[in-house]
Structure formats: C-alpha cells, structure tokens
C-alpha cells in the first residue's frame, strides 16, 4: 500500500508545471533598459516619461513568500507585453498586495489555487483600505491579472471573474442634455399627487 501514489488531478499538475516555467522564464528576461535582480525585493527602474527621466522603485517586501515570485513574474511579462513604465509597474505591485492578503486569509499557498472567491475578498480589501480615487485602478489590475492567469494556464480552474469597482466617467455633453430633457418632461411631484387624488382607484 505504501507504493500507491495519491491521485492528483491533471489540471493541478498542468498548472503547477506551467507556474514553474512561467517564473523560470521571467527570471531570464530583462525587459527594462537597466539590469534588474529578480531575487531583490526592490527593483529600481527608469520612469521613461517625457520630462521625468528619474527612477521608480518597485517594492515586493510586503508580499508573502508564496506569491512574491509570481507577482514579480507577472510584472515582467506585463512589461514585455505592453512596455508599461516604471510607475505603472509599481502600481501593479501595490495592487497585487490586496490579492496576496486575500490569499493568506484563505490559507492559499500557491497561485494555482486562486479562485474567484479570493479575488472577491481582494476587492473587498480594496474597497475598505484603499483611497477612493485609487480603488478602480487596483480593481482593474486584479481583473487583468485574472486574465493573465487564465491565458498562461496558471490556475487549476479557469477564473471567471470581473471586478465590480468601476471608475465613474463624466457623462458626455449629449448624454447630459438628453437626461436633462428627460427630467423636464417628467411630471412634477405636485402633478403626480393631484393625479393620485383624482384617480378613484388609488
């Protein structure tokens, strides 16, 4: 009986293997103009913005050991995909702290075990702890990360998750005019009360 190996679902094996390769590949990449030490908890990368040629520090010290390398790899791949700048990368690192804390709360030790419930908990953390103006940005990062995890097959089960925190956008002029016109066409409160009193069925 001691020779019998415990059954491990195929999806679990595949995700675990993909995650190892995902991190290993990220360690080989050098997507910024300066060399970064993947193992360091602080990456100093150039801003690459017009009029702002300084440097931004991307910090990972607040992340748990179980998710630190995954978060670093996600940021490296994101840089490779869209070439985002230093400040944007630092924003992603801060946003993923909320996911890391939610995973800890659920006792999750590997990214392959992330579920929509963990993302919901992370979004609740954002709504509770993040400044109001920053909440849509953090939530949007979580949604993009969930897509990346699915695309690279880094989770056992596909994440079907959408963030509920959305950025409020100003209404365009035509929509605002239409809404104002709609309000003007509605009967006044006094008219509604009169109609109510005049209606024998009320």
N, C-alpha and C positions, 0 to 999 in steps of 0.2 A: 504493500500500500504506500510505502514511503516514496516509491518511484513515480507515483501519479502526480502530474503537474496540475495546478489549479487552472481552470478554464479562464481565459482572458479573451473578451470579445474582440473581433477583428478590428472594429472601429477604434478601440482603445489602443491596440498595437500600432495601427497605422498613424494615429495622432501622435503617439509618443515618439515614433520614429521620425515623423515629419518635424516635430518640435526640436529634436536634437539636431537635425540637418539645418533647420531654419536658423538656429543660434550659431551653429558652426560656420555657416556661410556668412552671416552678418559679421562675425569676428574677422573674416578675411577681407571684407570691404573697407575701403577708405573713401567715403563719399564726400568729405569736406576737403577744402584746399589745404588744410593743416592735418597732420597725423594725429589721430586720437588713440588713446589707450583704452581698449574696450573694457578692461577689468577695473578701470578707475571709476570712482563714484562721482567724479566731476569732469565733464568734458568742456573744454574751452574752445568754442568755435566762433568763426567770424560772422558778424551780422550780415555782411554783403548787401547792405541797403544804401541807396544814394544819400550822401550826407551823413551816414552813420557807419563808418568803417571800423568801429570798435569790435569788441568781443562779447559774447554771451556765454555764461556758464550754465550748462545743463546738469542739474543735480539729481542723483539717484540714491542718496544716502538714506532717505526716508522710506524707501521701498523694502519690502521683506525679501530675504534671500531667495525665496521660492520664485519670485516674479521679477527680480531685478534684471536678470539676463534677457528675459522675454521682452520686457519694456525697452531695454537698450536695442535689441534686435528689431523691434517694431519701428523705432525711431530711425535706425539705419536704413531699413527698407523704404520707409516713407521718404526719406531724403533721396534715395536712389530713384524712386518713382516720380516725384514731383519737384525735387530740388528745393524743398522748403528751407527757409532761412533759420538762423540760429535762434531768434526769439520765438518762432513758431515751434521749433523743436523743444524748447524749454517749456512752452505752453503744454505740449503733449505730455511731457514728463510730469508736470503738475497735475494734469487731468487724470492721468493713469494712477496716481496715488489713491484716488477715490475708489477705483476698481480694486486695487490691491487691498485696501482696508475692508472692502466688502467681502473679498475672497477669504481674508483672515477670519472674518466674522462667521463665515460658513464652514470654516475649517478646511478650506481647499488648499492643497499643497502644490498643485500643478495647473498650468493654463489649460491643459486638455480637459479638465473637469469643470471649466467655466460654463455656466448656464444662464438663461435669461433672468432667472431669479437673482443671480449675483449682480447682473447689470442693473436690474431694478433697484437693488439695495445701494449700488454705487450712485445711481441717480438720486435716490433719497438723501444720500450723504451730501451730494452737490446742492440739493435744494435747502438743506439745513445749514451747511457750513460755508458755502461759497457766497461771495458778494453777488448781489442780484445781477449786476451787469456781466459777470463772468459765467453765470450758470449756462446760458445757451452754448458758449464756446466749449465748456467742459463736456456737456452732454453730447455735442456734435462730435467731439473726439471719440467718445465712447462708442458712438454709432459707427464711425469709420473703422475703429479697431475691431468691432464685431464682424464687419465685412471682411477685413483682412484675415481674421482668424478662420473664417469660413473659406475664403479663397485659397489659403495655404493649407487647408485641412488640418488645422492645429487643435481642433476640439473633437471630442468623441461624437457629439451630436451637433448637427447644424444649428447655429444660433439664429432663431427667428425673433429679432428684437429691434425695436425702434424707440428712440428717445422721445419722451413726452414734453420735455422742456424745449420750447421753440423760441427763437428770437422774434420779438414783436417788430414788425416792419411798418413804417409810416404808410398810410394809405396814399395812393396817387391822387392827383387833383380830380380826375374824372370820377373815381370811385367815391371820393368825399362829396363831390357835388351831387352825385346820384343819391347818396344816403341822406344828405340834407333835404333834397327834393322829396324823398320818400317820407321823411318826418313831417314836412309841410303838408303833405297830402293826407296824413293820418288825422282823424277827427280829434278834437281837443278832449280833455278829461271831462269838462263840463258837458260837452255834447253827448259823450257816452253815458254820463249819469242821467241826462234828460231822456235819452232813448231807453235807458233801463227802466225809468219810472213810467214811461209811456207804454211800454210793452206789457200787455196784460198777462203774458205767460211767464214773466220774471217774478 
